[in-house]
């Protein structure tokens, strides 16, 4: 119950609870459907004394109240509804009841103020003689806010409403409870079932109860007065008196009289001071549909002329009125001006929606299509939604009557949308190639823009040399055109290509971008260049320097009205936060990003991948696969090259952790072929270490060596810190996986294996130091863990281990913690003799530091793996009594660890692999955890652990 409603009930509740309390009269006023009768029912259900009498009375229907004198001796609660319908006799008897209220009695009187015979006087005149000790209160039920509407929708419908749908529900109904409930009932009967969108809410129509009410009030007016209500229905929103009268066509005097009469009969209301319309906006369509067609057309024509006098002119509304009036020429002219105005102010979604509807109209004159289609394409390229636009433009470009320059411009924008917003790169590439050829002679500036798009290496397919050739052609075409925005576009392309290839000159090119240009077209191209360059800098590992570019690009995107570029910058920021360890709230930010771009999921591909990588680190492996595969919204093979390589690295790591080695190797080969085919080697950084491990563990050492060799040659001397650290990491993985097995070997083989492991440890340390400098705390900890793992393996006596928990060798990879023991937590491997003891202690300390780092980041799975490895290496504590320590009803550290991994989604076998345990031991730990917490299932265990944390 909200506070306002509670304040209305409390005074009457106090009276009913105390038979000697002074009487209370509560007037409950509100338009139809606002919940007055519901409030009376709540009052009827209030507890009272054993002597309290409750009397319900509905005016105009129940024939009036019983004799009031019969209730003077006992405390009475009078609940009187629909007082606006009371006749003189009922009012006289009601006044007598209220004047005679005694101690312990109360009354609630409900009415519609707009239907009272005497405005403001629910009981008529003369004034009521109130008893001196009577408390008189007034309550007006408030309309529902968006949150209350959302809850009502959730209760009434099976589908979840989008925030836009809830907002539209609230706007159309005015929050009037009865109308909300009726409209939800209409939506609940839809076929196909309601999917929760705002468009479905708008198309639902007017509920029958509301239509009947508003039409009866309109019909109650004389024919001479109805046009003012019709005018309000045609305008569809509250309007000033002069505008309303002008649209009605009645003239000043007659129109003024009609407006007064419409207000008196509640056919119209004054929802905003000085502006008149319907109390419930959804009522307008019902009245508009009742107006005869020719009359309605005249009203729309006058509405268009009237609104054209506003400043600024609402061109979209003017266009709609011209269309409804049948004036095609003026309609199309207003549409063009509305689209230009919306685009100039950054409202690209509004421009796109208007132009899509217009261009979809059959029989549109060819010249109009040629003028409007480029406007649609420009706004769609800059904005966020383009799915329907792509289909509209794809049909238009087939029109052979279009001028070549117009068709080429449409192909350019269509190609950009297919590549950038839809992820349909092969189609987009072909469209851009055709556009470049069509525009080369007639519009060289636009041709340069198409060529610049073809110069971007971001997408899978053509090798780097092809993109460089296109950039050279774009530069020449832009210089020849003299078109400054296109020159800026080419400069943005040059900066992006240089940064992606780790060319040191990229930073100077980025500084040349005109961030302060006042020309919106130049500013949008500069914003694109800054954001793209920042994105490529983040992939290289220049996190601090990228931050400045990203801030400047985001600000310029917002100022120049480029929402698509703004969202790209948001995706880049998510990647930056992942790598630099800013994980608190990152999963939620990713999910919010995905939800905000639900209509265009490809834009959120960065968020999908980051969310998936977080799930891997946390042990949410089922969720990880879903997120890394883009939740089925589009194929991962369509991802940009660096993002696809990163997602593939995550999937390969997950397959290795699950001991699906052959599958991991196949994924590695496929993903590596894409990166190698592109030739932008810094983009291999997030794939290479996992690809090397997968291939080596699958026994394909030749391919693993080839990956390291190609990666090294491709990088050359380029300044790419993240890729250089990844190259060292890859070499460390290769050295670790190639260390000879020490079990059963002679002295020479043992020494060779130890030397190889120590070389791997040194490479891991070098990689860890490089990642620390970037900084990248997660990968720093992963590589530091690798160094400690190799040192401990090198300084452990052969034959002393209870299993293959070192992670070394082809069966137990370096990044997985593979290998199973009966219960490794109770068995320690034996370190080598005294000379190596300081080394092993240092490695143990390093591993403990890694476990802490993983825990601080929230990498549950990694922390558990590091702690499990620690337990297999720590010597048994002296003086410890035999047997296990008792933890009574509290979870032991091991039980808590196993339980945490279990609720994150890992199977028993996956937990066993991570913690060096047998599946049977894991099963026992989970059973004990459930018994101690009282959990009934793994899902329940998650709630119990959350409650105790």
N, C-alpha and C positions, 0 to 999 in steps of 0.2 A: 504494500500500500504506500502511495506517495504521501509526502508531508502535508500537502494541501487537503487531500482527502481525509487524512488522519485528523487534521485540525477541525474538520467538519463533524466528525463522529464523536470526538472526545467530550464536548459539552453535553450532548444527549446521553452518552454513556454514563457520565457522572450523575445525571438526574435519575436515570433508571436504577442506578445502584443504591440510591438513597431516597427513600420515600418522602423525606422531609425537605429535600433540596428545592430551591426556587425554580420555577418553570422556565423552559427555554423554547423559543420559536426559531426555527431555521428555515429561511427562504432558500430554495435550491432553484437557480435559474440557469437556463442555457438553451441554445438552439436544439432542434430535433437531432436525436442520435448521439448526444454528448454524454449519456450515461446517468441521467437523473433518476430514472426508474431503478437502475441497478443500485444506485446509492440508497434509495429508499429501502430496497431489499436488504442491504447490509445493515441499515438501521433496525429493520424488523428482526434481524437475527441477533441483535445485541442482547446480552443477558440483563435481566432486571430483577426486581423483588418478586416474591411469590404473588403479590397482589397486583402487579402491573398488568393492565389491560392494553391490548394492541388493537387498534382500529385502522383498517385499510379503506381508503375512499378514493375512487377514481371519478373525477368530475365528468359530467356529460355521458357517463356510462352506467354508473351504479345507482342512479336515482337519488343520490344525496346521502348524507350521513344519518345514522340513527339519532335519537334524541340525545342531545349533549348532556341533559340533566342526569341521565342514567349513569354517567361516568364522572360526575363531579365528586363523588365520595371516594373513588379509588384512583390511584395513580394511573394515568393513561398516556400511551404513546400514539399520537395521531399521525398517520402517514397519508398525505393527501397529494394525489398526482393529477396532472393535466388541468391545473386551475384556469389556464387560458380558455378552456372549453366550458367553464361553469356558466350557468344562466343566473339571472338575478336572484332567484329563490335559493339556489345552491350557495351563492356568495353570501346571502344574508345569513343562512344557517351556519356557514363556515366562520363568519365573523363572530357569531355568538359563541361558537365553540372556543375560538382563540381568545376572546375576551374573558372567558371563564376558566382558563387554565390555572390549576392550583398547584400546591407543592407536590413534587414528585412526578409532575406531568410534563410532557414535551410534545412538540408538533414539528413536522417537517413538511413544507408546502412546496411542491415542484411545479414549474411552469416554463413555457417558452416565451421569453420576453418579447420576441418579434411578433407574437400573435395575440398579445393582450389587447382587449378592447380600449383600455386607456393606458397608453405607454407609460411604463414605470410604476404602475399601480396594480399589482397582482390581485388585490382584493377590491378593486374599484374605489369609488368615493362614497361618502366623505371619509376622512382619515379614521383609521381604527382606533378605538379607545383601548390602549394596551394597559394591562394591570401594571401597577407601579413596580412590582418586583420581577416582572417578566424580562428575561434577557432575549433580545432580538438580534439574530445574526443572519448574514447572507453568504451563500457559497455558490460559486460558478465553477463547475467541473472544467478542468483544463483539458485542452486537446492532447492527444498522445504525442510524445516526442519520437524521434527516430528510433531510439532504443526500445521503446515500448511497442512501436510498430514492428520492429525486427522480431521481438519475442512473439508477438501475435502471429506473424508469418511463420515462424519456426514451429509453432504449435499447430497451425492449420494446414501447412503444406509439407510434403515429404522432401521437397528440394530446398536447398539452402539458397536464400536470396543474396544476390550480389549487393554490395553497399549502394551501388547506383540504383538498383531496383527498390531497395528500402527507401532511399531518398525520394524516388519518384512516387512510391506509394504514399509517403507522408505529404508530398506536395499536392498531389491530385485530390486526396481526401481531406486535406486540411487538418489531418490528425483526428477527425471526428470518429469516435470509436465505432459507431454503428456502420458508418460508410466503410471504414477499414475492414471490418468483419465481413460485410457483404461483398466487397471487392475480392477479398481473399477466397470467399466461397466460389465466386466466378472463376478465379484462377485455378482453384482446386478441381474444377470440372473440365479443364482444358484437355483437348486431344489434338496432338500428342501432349503428354503430361508437361506441366509447367517446369521449365528448366532454370528459373530464378533470375531472368534477365529483365532489365528495364524496358526493353522493347516489348516484351510480353505484357508487362503491366500497362503500358500505353495502349496496347491493342485490345485490352480486355473489354472495353466498353463501359457503359454506365450501369451500375446495379439497378435493378427494377425498382426498389424502394425509393432510391434517390430520384430516379427519373420521374416517378409518379408524383413525388412531393413537389419538385420544381415545376413540372408541367402544370399541375393543378393550380399552383400559385400564379403562374403566368396566365393561364386561361381565366383566372378570376378577375384579371384586369379587363377594362373595356378595350375593344379593338383599337381605339385611338391611342391608347397608352402602351400597347404591347411592343411597338417598334423599339422603344428604349431598352427593353429586356432583350429583344433580338439583337440589337446593336452590341450589348454587353456579351452576348453569346458569340457573336462573330469576332469581336476583338479578343475574347478568350482570356483576358487579364483585366484587373481593375484599371479604370481609366478616369480621368478628370471629367467634370460635368460637361465642359464645352466640347470635348472630343466625343463623348458619348452622345450628346445631342446632335452633333454634326453627322455622325455615322447613322443615327436613326433617321435623319432626313425630316424631322418634325418641325424644325425651326426653333428659335430660342424660347419663345413663350410656351408653346405647346410642349416642347421637349422638356422644359423645366417642370411643368405640371406633371408630365408623365413620370419623370424621375421621382418626384415626391410621392406620387401614388404607388410606384413600384417599391419604394422603401417602406411605406406604411403597411403594405401587404406582405412584406418580407420576400417578394419576388426577387429583389436585389438587396444587397447589404453594403456596408461601408467598411470593408476589411482593412483598408488603410485610410487614414484621415485624408479627406478631400478626394478620395478615389473610390469609385463605385463598381461593383461587380457581384459575383456570386459568392456566398459564404463558403461554399464548397466548390473549388475550381472544376471538379469533375462534372458538375452540373451543366457547364456550358455546352458540351457536345450534345446533350439530350435536347436542349432548347434549340440549338443550331439545326439539328436534324428535323425539327418540327416546322421550320420556316419554309414556306413554298419556294421552289427553286428560283424563279425569276426575281423574287423579292430578296432572296439570299445573295444572288449575284450583285444586285444593286447595292446591298449593304457592304459587300466586300469591295466593290469599286470605291465607295465613299470612304471605307476604312483605309484603302491604299492612299487615297489623296490626303486624308487627314494625317496619317502617320508620316507622310512625306514632308510634313511641315515641322516635325520634331527636329531638334538638334541635340545630339547627332541623329541622323536618320536611321531607324532600325531596318536596314535594307532587306534583311532576311524575312521579316514580317511583311514588309511592303511587297516583296516578291510573292509570298504566299497568297496575299489578298488579290494581287493582279491575276495570279493563276486561277484562283477560285472564281474571279469575276469573268474569266474567259478572255482576258487581254494578253495574248501570247507575246506580242512584241514587248510590251512593258514588263511582263513577267521575266523574260530572259534578260532584259537590260538590268532589272533590279537584282537578279541572281548574280550576274557578273559583278556588279558593284558590291553586293553582299560578300561574295567570295574574296574579292580583292581586299575589302575592309577587314574581314576576319583574318586573312593571311598576314596582312600588314601588322596586325596587333598580336600575332602569335597564336591565334585561335584556329590552328590548322585542322583540328578534328571537326570543328563546326563547318569549315569551308568544304572539307571532304564530304561530309554527310549531305550537305546541300547540293553539291555538284553531282554526286553519285545519283541522287534522286532525280535530278534534272536530266542528266545525260541518259538515264534509263527510260525516259519518256519516249514512247513510239512516235515516229513521224517528226522528230525534231529537225528543223531546217539545217542543211549541211553547213552553212556558214556559221550558224550558232554553235554546232558541234565543234567546228574548227577553232572557235574562240574560247569555248568553255573547257574543252578537254585538256589543253596545256595548263590551265589554272588548277584543274583537279590533280594532274600529275605532279606539279610543283609542290602543292600542299601535302600530297601523300608521301613524297620523298622526304620532306622535312618532318612530317608528323610521325605518329606511331602506328596507325592502323592502315593497312593497305591490301588486305585479303580480297575484299569485294572490289576495290579500285583496280586491282590487277586484272580481274575478269572483265570489268567495264572497258578498260583501256585496250585489252587484248582484242576485243571485238571492234573497237573504233579504228585501230591501226590497220585493220583489214580493208577499210573503206578506201577504195582506189581513187575516190574523188577528192580526198584530202590533199592539200598542197604538200609537196615533198618536204619542205622545211618543217611543217607542222607534224607530219608523220615521223620524221627523224627525231624531233624533240620528244614526241610521245614515246618512241622506242627507247630513247636515252633514259627517260624517267622510269619507264617500265622495267628496263634492265637493271637500274639501280635498286628498285623495289624488290625485284626477284632475288637479287644477290643479298642485299643488306637486310631487308625486313622479312623475307620469306624463306631464305635459305635454299632457294632453288637455283643454285649457282650455274649449272650447265646451261639452263634456259636463259638466265640473265646474261651470261657471257656471250652467247650467240646474239642476243638482242642488242647488246652494246657494240658488238662488232658491226652489225648491220647499221646501227645508228651512226657510228663513226664514218662509215662509207657514205651514207646518205647526206650527212651534214658537212662533209669535208669541203665542198665547194660553196654551198649555199649559206651555211652558218658555221664558219670555222671555229668560233668561240665555243659553241656547243659541241662541236666535234672534238675539241681539246678536252672538254669535260668527260666525254665518253672514253677517250683514250686514257685519260688520267685514271678513270675507274678500272680500265683494263691493265693499268700498270701496278695495281695493288696485288701483292703476293699472298694476301691473307687467306685466299680460298684454295681448296685443293684443285689440282689440275696442272696447268701450264708451269714449266720450270721458270726459274728466276730470269734467265736470259730473255725470255719472251716479254716479261713485264718491263724489263729495262728498255727493250726496243719500243714498246708502246709509250713509255715515258718520254723518250727522245722525240717521238712523233708529236706527242701532246705539247711539249715545250715549243716546238716549231710552230704548231698550229695556233697556240695561244699568243705567241709573239706576233704572228701575222694578223691576228684578229684585232689586236688593240683593245680587247675586252678585259677590263681590269678585274672583275669578279672571276673570270676564267683564268686569268694569270694567277690570281690568288689560289684558285683550285689546283692548278698545276704545281704551284709552290708547296701547297699542302701535301700533294702526292709525292713530290721529291723528298720532302722532309720525312714522310712516313716510310718510304722505301729505304731511304738511307738509314733511318733508325732501326728498322727491322733487320738490316744487314750489319748492324753494329758499326756503321761508318761514323768516325768521330765528327765529320762535317755536319751530321744531322742536327747537332745542337745549334750551330750557327744558322742553319736553314730555319729551324723552329723560331729562333729569335727574329727572323725577318718577316714572320707572319704578322699582318697588320691588325694586332689585337685591339687597337683604338680606332679603327676605321668606322666612320659614321654611316657608310653605305651598308644597308642591311645585307645585301647580297654578298659583298666582300666579307662582312663580319661573320656570316654563316659559314663561308668557306674557311676563314681563318679559325673559327671555333672547331670545325671538323679537323683541320690540320693539327691544332693543339691537342685535341683529345686523342686522335689517332697516334700522334707522336708519343704522348704520355703512355698510351696503352703499350706500344712497342718498347718503350723504355722500361716499363714494369716487367715485361717478359725478359728483358736483358738483365734485370736485377738492379737498376738504378732507382731505388725506391724513393730516396729523398729528393733527387733531382726531378723525378717524375711528378712528385707531389706539386711542385710549382706549376708545371705545365697543365696538370689536371685541374688545379684550382682556377687558372686563367681560362682554360677551355670551358669549364663548367659555367663560370660566370658569363663568359661571352655567349655561350649557347643560350642561357636564360635571357640575356639582354636582347639577343637578335632573334628570338623566337624559333629555336631549333630543338624541339623536344626529343627527336630521335637521337641527336648527338648528346643531349643531356643524359639520356638513359644509357648510352654507350659508356659515358664517363662513370655512371654509377656502377656498371658492371666491372669496369677497370678497378674501381675502388674496392670492390669485394675481393678481387684477386689480390690486390695489394695487402688488404687486411689479412687474408689467409696466409700469405707468405711471411709477413712481418709479425705474425703471432698475435694479432689483435682479434682474438677469438671470442671473447665474451659478447654474447648477443649476435654473433655472426650468422649462426644458423637461422635465427629469426629474421635477420635482415635479408638473407637469401630468400626465405619463404615469402616474405612480404613483397620482394621484387617480383618473384614469380606470379604471385596473386595479382599484382598491379598490372602485369602484362599478359593476363590470361588470354586476351583476344589475339595477341601476337607473341606466342611463346618463344619464337626463335630469338627475340631480342634479349630474353633472359637466359641465354645459354651459359654465360659466365656464372650466373647464380646457380644454375643446375649443377655445374661441375664443382664449384666450391662446396656446395652443400653435400655432394657425394663424397668429396675428399674428407670432409669433416666426419661423415658417417663411417668411413673406413677407419679413421684414427680412433673413433669412439667405440668401434666394434659393432656398429649398427649395420651389419653387412647386407641384410636384406634391403634396407633403405638405401645403402650405398649403390647397389646395382641399379635400383630404380632411378635414383638421381643422376648417376653417371650416364645412364642411357636416356636421359632427357624425359623420363617418365612416359615414353612412348609418343611424345608430341611430334617428333620428327626424327629421322634417322641420324645416328651419331656420325655416319660417314659424310653428312652434309656440314659438319662443324668446320669452322675456320681451322687452318692447319695447326697453329699452336695450341688451340683449345682441344682439338681432336687428339693431339699427341698427349696432352695432359690427362684427358679422360681415359685414354688407352693405358697410360701409366698406372692410373688408379685401378683399372680393371685387371691389369696384369698382376699387380701386387695382390689384389684380392684373390685371384686364382692361385697364386703361389701359396698364400696363407692357407688356402683350402686343399693344398697338395694336388691341385689340378694342373700339373706341370706341362703336359702336352698342350692343353688348351691355352695356357699362358704363352707358350712358345709360338703357337700359331698367331695369337693376337699380336705378339711382338713383331713377327715378320711382316704382317699386314700393315701395322702402324708405322714401322720403320720405312717401308717402301714409300708411303705417302710423304714422309718428311724428306727422305732422300731424293724423291722425285721433284720436290719443290726446290730444294737446295738452299733454304734459309736455315742454316745449321744452328743458330742460337735457339730455334724453336724446338730442338730435340732435347733440351735440358731436362724436361719433366718426364721424358720417356726413356732416355738412354740407360740409366742405372737398372731400371726394372726389366728392360728388354735384354740387357746383358745377363742378368741373373736368370731370367726365364730360359734363354737359349743355352746357357751353360748348364743349368740343372737338367735340361732336356737332353744333354749329351751332345749338343751341337756347338762344340767349342770353336769350330771354324767361323760360324756365323757370329758368335759372341765377339771373337777377335775382330771380325770385319766391322761390327758396329762401332767398337772403340776406335779402330783405325779410321773409318770414314768420318766419324764425329771429330776426331783430332784434325784430320786434313781439312775438313770443311770449315772448322773454326779458324784455322791458320793463326794469325796474330790479332784477330779481331778483339775489340774491347767489349766483351760480353761476360761480366762477372758471374752471373748465375750459370751460364753454360760452361764456363771454365771450371767452376766448382763441381758441376755435374760430371764433367769429363774425368776429373780426379776421382770422384766417387765411383764412376764406372770402372776405372782401372783397379780401384780397390776391390770391387766386387769380383772382377775377373781374377785377381790374385788370390782372393779367398777361396773362390770356387775351384781353382786349379791346384790348391795345396794338396799334396799327396795324402792319401789316407794313412794314418799312423798306426792303426791297429794291425798287429802282426808283422810289422815291417822291421827291417834291420836298422842298425845305427845310422847308416848313411841316409836311408830314406826318412828316418825320423828327423834328422838334422835338416834335410831339404824341406820337409813339410813345415818344420818350425820356422825356417828362414822365410819361406813363402808367406806364412801367416804373419810374421813380424813385418814383412814388407807391405802386406795388405793393411796391417794396423797403422803403419806410418802413412800410407796413402789416405786411409780413413781420417787420420788426425789432420792431415793437410786439407782435406775437403771440409772437415768440421771447422777449421780455422777460417777457411774462405767463406763458409756460410755465416759464421759468426760476424764477419766483417760487413756483410751485406746490409742489415742483419736478417737472418732467417732462422729463428729459434727452433722450429720443428725439425727441419732438415739438419741443422747443426746437431741436435740431439740424436737423430737417427744415425748420422755418420760417426758421432762420438761413441754411440752404442756399438757400432761395427768395430771400431778400434779396440774397445775394451773386450769385446767378444773374441777377437782374433788373438789378443795378448793372452787371455785366459786359456784359450785352446792351445796356444803354443807352449804354455808353461804348465800343462797338465800331463801327468805321466800316462803314456799309452796303457790302455787296459784298466785304468782306474775309474773310468766313467761308467755310469749305470745305463747309459743310452747314448743317443746321438744328439744331445741337446745343445751342442756348440753352435749349430747353424752352419758348420763347415761341411764341405764336400757336396757331391751332387744330390744327395738325398735330403739334406737339411740345409736350406738356403740361408744366405746371410741376412735377409730382411724379414724372416718369418718366425724364427724361434722354433723351427720344426724339431721333431723328435719326441718320443714318449717314454716315460718311466713309470713304474708302479706308483711311486709317490716321491717325486724328486725333492719335495720339501723336507723330507727326513733323511736324505742321503746326500752327502757332500762329496764332490770329486776331490781327488788328492792333488794339490799343487806340487810342482817339482821342488826339489830340495832348496835349501836355504839361499843360494846365490840369487835365485829368481824371486824370492819372497817380496822384496820391496816393489818389484815390477808388478807382481800380481795384486799386491795391496793397492797400488796406484790405479790399476785397472778396475778393481772393485770399487774404489772411491769414484772413479769416472762413471761407472755404471750406476752407482747410487745417485750421482748428479743427474744422469739422464732420466732415471725414474722420477726424480723430483720435477725435472723440466716437463716431462710428459704429463705428470699429474697437474701441474700448474696450468698447462695449456688446456687440459680437459681431454687429452688423448688417452682414454681409459684402456683401450686394447694395448697400446704401446707401453704404457706404464706397467700393466700386468705382465707383459712379456719380459720387460727389463727386470722386474722384481723376481720373476720365475728363474731367469738366468742367474741372478744374484744368488738365489737359494741353492742352485746346483753347484756354486763355486765357493760359497762361504764355508770355512772349516767349522766342524761341530764345536759348539761352545763347551769348554771344560767345566766340569762340576754339574752339568745338567743331569737331573735324575732321569732314569729310563722312562720310556713311555711318553705320551703326548701331554702337553699342559692342559689343564682343565679350564674351560671357558663357561661352564655352567650353562645358563640360558642366553648368554651373549654370543654373538657370532665371533668365531676366531678370525684372525686376519686372513687365513686362507679361504675360509667359508665366505667371508665378505667379498673377497676378490672374485671367487668363482660365481657368487650370486650376482655381482655387478655385471660380469660378462654375460651371464645367462639372461638377465633382463634386458641387456642391450641388443639381444637377438642372436647371439652365437649358439650353435648347436653344441651338444656335449663333446663331440669329436673335435670341433673347432676350438673349444675351450681347452681340451686336453692337449692339442697341438701347441697352443699358445703357452700353456703353463707347464709343459713337460710332465703331464700326468696321464694316467690311463683313463679312458672314458668311464670305466667303472668307478674310479676314485672321484671323478667329477660328479657322477650321478649321486654318490654318497654325500658329497659336500652340499649339493643342491637340496637333497632330501633333509639334511640336518638344518640348513638355512630356512627351509620352509617350515619345519617343525618349530624352530625357535622363534620365528616371527609370526607364526600362526597363519601363514599364507596358504591359500587353497590352490593356487596355480602360479605359473611364472608371471602372468600378467598381474595377479594379486601381489606377488613378491615384489614387483616393481613399485607398487603403491606403498607397500610396507617399508621398503628401503628408503623411499622418498620421504615418508613420514618420520623416519628415525634419523634422517640426515640433518 
